[in-house]
Amino acid sequence: MENQNTKRTVFMISGAMDALLGGVALLIYFGVIPVDLDIPRLAVGIIGGILFFSGVAVFTYFFTRTDS
């Protein structure tokens, strides 16, 4: 049972980190954080959106999952 809780915690931390990194990438894309990158802004926006929404989905899934 302890192994399941550890897995759940690891996935929740992973999802939160993905959402955080995706959020930063989206802030860069929308110009809130002024950073000059050598890659196109559209690529930053797409990658940031995918990271953010997948991170939120993983975190939410493992947060609301029951223990049984």
Beta strands, then each sheet from edge to edge (+ up, - down):
end
